[in-house]
């Protein structure tokens, strides 16, 4: 097989690119909303070049796997998929296989070594180069190109949105925090904010295109603007951005993810409460309820500070829905540490919690604490106990919605039952409603049923 080529410094000269009119592509995305948004940009580039999507990788001319590296199972799933694709590549040598995203950025050599049949490996910083790299691979053989610095903002690329009525809007890339369990700074780089005017203009274009809901994306949105010189000062301006985006006609719902508890301020809570289109929904990652574990994670806050931020938000924003992240079995976590987490969960009463067993990621400080790893059986037992408590809280809070009349936004038919529409409240709760409703339409329902992860509603 032709040896892969590493292009250390991608050439930027413009040239005429051959069209792929009539070719098809398949995109598989792992990981977070940032990856999903990157995939929309990749799809936009593919379709601008004449390609169209298909629902399965077997029939696609081009297969793009957008990878995640936050947890170990994401890596395992990646290499499992690549193994399946090898046989397909052997049968159809003309099929183009591409691996991009965070795992490619971090493990460029490993991906190439374990899957030499992949045509293109590229990272998170040079998505705009995918078509050029495909040309190179088809003419010269497999190619790997990983840029160490951001080459262009995702917003600079064309986009093929999954939903016509809802859109992601990147406001910031990278992260300056040093959480010991997180690989994001290594694969996404330092924090870089877009200019607020560029963001507002993008939202205005989206509104003109029929979008009614936007989600502002950043690794730590509360520090947005700290790297920009606004009015001669460098300071976070996320609250101001929320208000400006809230002035865009046609945008009826604004969401954002994710804020860091250490940087959540009153000005943001006030902007949420006073800007009509900003939804009453907050994702505030806790990670642990133990001061000792939080310090080991380098989270930059203690439990008291976290709870004060949560209480501030709930006091200022009526009917606030709150979700969180929790890691179970962080290195050195004792039973006492875990009980502290349970205590915080009981007190905080989150509407929803995303819970994870600790997974060591090579390249992070936490992965080096091998001697302190928690036994998997012990960690699983703790996870199950946490899940049981949080499930009880989620059901109780959902049952408290019974009898209420709420506005919902239709997202489309339920995946399990096409006769039922999946809708969502301003607070982010899923409501299943019998009937057919155009995606992007708003209407009111009475809440008639409640389960752990969803509500049932009927037309008023």
N, C-alpha and C positions, 0 to 999 in steps of 0.2 A: 504493500500500500504506500502511496505517496506520503512522504513525511510532512507533518503539519508545519505551517509557516507562522511564526510569531511576528506580527507587525507592531513594533514598539511605538512608533510614532506615525499614526495614520495620516496618509496624504489627504489634503483637503481640496485639491483642485477640482473644479467642476468638469464633468464630462458627460457625454450623452450615454444614458443607461439603456440597455436593451429592455424592451417591454416584455412582460410575462402575461400578456393578454391571453385569457382562456385557461391559465393555470389555476390550480386550487391550493388552498392552505388549510392547515388544522393547527389551532393554538391550544395548548394545555397550560394552565396557570396554577402554580402552587403559591400559598402564602397570603400576604396581607393586601390591603387595599392599594398600597403603592404599586405592588406587582400587578394587580388587576388593571390599574390605570396605565402602567407601562404596556401591558398587553393590548389595551385599546389603541395605543399609539403604534405598536407594531402592526396591528390589523389595518390601521390607517395607511401606513406605508405600503403594505402589501396590496391593498385595494387601489391605491393611487398608481401602482405599477401594473394594474390590470388583473390581479388575482381575485378570486372569490372564495368564501369560506365553505367548508364541508364539515359534516358532523362526526366524521371518524378519520383516524390517522391512516387506515389502510388505503383509502381512496385518494388521499391528498398527495399532491406533487411536492408540497413543502410542509414539513412538520416542525413547529417551533415549541420548545418546552421552556417555559419561563419559571425558573427555579427559586426555591426558598431555602434558607439555611438556618432558620431560627431554631428548629428542633430536629433531633436526629432522625425521626421517622420521615421527615421531608426528604432527607438525603437518600434513605432507603427506598422510598417510593420513586425517586428520580432514577436511580440505577436499575430498579426493577423495570421501569418503562423503557429505559434505553436498551435493556436486554431483550425485551420484546421487539424493539425496533430493529435490532441487528438482523434477525431473520428476514424481516421485510426489506431491509437494505440489500441483503444478499439476493433476494428474489427480484428486486427492482432497483438496480444500481443508480438509476436516474433520479430517484427520490432524494430530496435535499433535507437533511436532518440538521436542526439548529438547536443549540442549548444556550440560553441566556439567563440573566438574572443574578441573584445573590450568590448561589452556589458556584456559578461559573466565575463570578468576580473573585470569590475567596479561594476556590479550589481549581483554578484553571488547569494546572498540570495534572491533577488527579482525574478530572473529567476526561481530559485527553488520553490519559494512560488507561483508564478503565473502559473507555468507549471510543477507541480510535476510528470507528466507523462514522462518527459524527462529522459532518462537513464543516460546520461553523460553530465556534465557541466565542461568545462575546459577553461582556459584563454589563453592569448597570449604568456606566457612564457614557457609553457610545452606541446607544440604540439607533441613532441616526445613520449608523454605518452598515446596517444589516443588509441592505440591497447590494452595496458595493462588495461586501464580504461574500455574499452568495455568488456574485459574478466571478470573484477571485477563485472561490472553491470549485466552481464548475469548470473553470479554465485550467487551473493549476493544481487543484487538490485541496485537502483539508486545511483550514486556516483557523488560527486562534488570535484574537485581538482583544486585549484587556487594557482599557485606559485607566490610569490611576487618578485622573481628575475629570470632573464633569465636562463633557464636550458641548452639550446643549441641554437646555431645560426641556422636560417632556412637553411643555406647552408649545415649543417651537415646531413640533411634529404634527402631521395630520392625525386625526383620530376617528376610529370607528366605534361609537358607543354601543354598549350592550342594550341600553334602554334609551328610548327617544326622549322620555320626560325627565330623566335624572342623569346627572353628570358628576364626575370627579373633577376637582380643580386643584392642581398642585400649587401650594403657596410657598413651599419650603422643601428643600431636600437636604439630606444629611443630618448629623446630630453631633453636638459637642459634649454630651454627657459621657460618663465613664462607667456605666453600670457593668458590673463584673460578669454578668451572665449573658450580655448582649453583644452580638457580632455586627449589628447595624452600622456603627461608625466605621468599621473596617470595610464594609462592602458598599456603603452609601456615601462615605466621605464626611467632610466637615459641613456644618450648617450653612446653607446658602438660602437667602430669602429672595423671592421675586419682588420686583417693584410693585407697590400697591396699585398704581394706575394700570399696569399690565394685567393684573388679576381682575380688576373691575371691568376692563374692556373685554376680557375673555368671558366673564359672566354675562355682560351685556349681549355679546354675540350668541351665547348659549340661549339666553332668554328670547332673542329674536328668532332662534331656531326651534322654539317650542318647549324648551326645558323649563320646568317649574320647580325643580329641587336640585340643589347643588350640595356637595360635600367637600369642604376644604380639607386638603391633605397636607400633613407635615409630621415629622417625627416628634416634634415638641412644639405644637402650634403656639403655646403661650410665650415662647421666646421669639416668635416671628418678628422680623424687623430689627432685631438687636444688632445685626451685622450691616444694616443700612444707615446712611446718614440722612435722617429726616429732620428738617428744620434745624440742621446743624448739629443734631444730637444723635447718639446711638442708643436706642432704647426699644423695648418691646412695644409694638403697636398693634397687637392682635385685636384688642377691643375696638380700636379705630377702624380696622379692616372690616370687622363684623358689621359695624354701623354703615360703612360705605357700601358693602355688598348688599346690605339690607335695603338700600335705597334703589336698587335696580328694579325697574318695573317688570312684572311678570314672574319674578322669583318669589314663590310663596313659602318655601321651606329651605332653611340653611342649616346644615349639620357640619360638624368638624371632628377630626380625630388626628392625633390624640394629644391631650394636654398632659403635662407632667405636674404632679401634685406640688412639687417644690416651687413651681413657677406660676401656679394658679393665683390670680389676684382679683380683688374686688372689682376693678374696672371691667374685667371680662364678664363677671357675673352680672354687673349692671347692664352691660351691653346686651347680654343674652335676654335679660328681663325687659329691657326697653326697646328692643328691636323686634318688631312684630313677626318678621319672617324667620328669626332664629328659633329653632326648636328647643323645647324644654327637655333636652337630653344631654347627659354628660357622661363621658367615659373617663373614669379617674382611676388609673391602675394603682392598686395597693401593693401587690406582690407578696407582702408578709406583714403580720401583725406583731412581729418580734423586733424590738429595737436593735438587738444584737445582730439578727439576720439582715435587717435593713441596712445597718452599717456595713456588714460584709458585702452587701449588694452595691454599695456606693449610691444609694438612692437619693441622698441629700435631704431627707426629712425623717422625723420620727413619727410615732403613732399619734401623739398629741397634735403635731402640726398638720398631719393628714386629716384628722377628724375636725380640726378647726376649719380647714378649707372646705370640707364636705358640709359642715354646718353652715358656713357662710353662703355657699351656693344654694342650699335648701332654704335658707332664710330669705334670700333675695329673689329666687326664681320659684314661683308657685308651681305646684304639680310637677316638680322635676323628677325625671326618670334617671337613675344612676346605675351604671354598670362598672365592672372592675376586672382586673387581671390578678390572679394569685398563682404563685409558684409553690408547689409542695415538694419537700425533700431537698431544698437547697443545701449545699455542703455545710455540715456542722449543725443542721437543724435538729434540735432535741425535741422530746415530747413536750417539754415546757414551752419551747418556742412555738410549736404547732398549736398548743392550747391557747396561746396568746392570739394567734391568727383566728381561731374559732371565736374567741371573745369579741374581736373586732368585727367579724362578720355578723355576729348576733346583734351587736350594737349598731352597726352601720346600716343593716338591712338593705342590702343592694337588691335592685330589681333583677339583676342578672350578673353572673360572674363567669368569666372565662378562666378555667382552672387547668393547670398544666403540671405534670410531673417534671421535675428538673431534668434537663437533658444537656450534658456537657458539650459545648461547642468549641472545637479546636480553635485557638487564637484568642480565647477569652481567659481572664484571670481565674474565673470560677472553675474552669476545666482543669486547672493545675492543682486544685485542692483534692486530689484523688484520695488521700488518706481520710478525708472527712466526708466522703460520699455516703449518703444514707442508703442503707440496705433497701433494695427494690421492693421487697415484700412489706417492709415497714412503711415505705413511702406510699405504696399502693393502698395500704390500710388507712393511712391518713387521708389520702385523696378521697377514698370512698366515704369516710366520715364527713369530710368537708362537703362533698357533693350532696349528701343526705340533708345536711343542715341548710345549705343554700337552696336546695330544691323545695324544702318546706317553706322557706321565706318567699321564694318566687311565686309559689302557688298562693300563699296568703295575700301577697300584694296584688296578684292578678285577680283574685276573688274580690278584692276591695273595689275593683272596677265594675263589678256587676251592677246593672241598672243605670250606669252612666251613659250619657249621649255624647259621642265624640266624633270629631272630623277625621276621616281616613283618606288616604291616597291609594288608589288602585295601582298595583304593581303588575298584575297579570293573573292568569289562571293558576290554581294550586297545582304543584307537580304531582300530587297524589290523586287529585280529583278535579278534572277540568270543569265540572259544574260549579265549583267553588272558587271564588276569587280570593287571592291573597292581597290584603291591604295593610297599611301601616298608619299608626297614630303619629301625632307630632312627637310624642315621647319615644317613638321607636318600637312600640309594641305591635306585634303581628296580630291582625284580626282577620279571621276567615269568614267570608260572607257568601251565602248562596246566591248565585246569579252571575251574569256576564257584565263586566264593566270595562270600559276602555282604559288601558294603562295610562296613567297621568291624570285621570279624572278624580275630582274631590266630591265627597258626599258624606252625610252624617249617618251613623248607625247607633242603635242601642246595644250595649254589651249584654249578652244573654248567657254566656258560658265562659269558663276560665279553666285553663290547664297550666302546666309548668312553663311551656314555651310559647303559648299563644292564647288568644281570646276568640270567642265566637260573637258575631254581631248580626243584627237584622236591621233592615231598612226602617227608618222612622216613619 
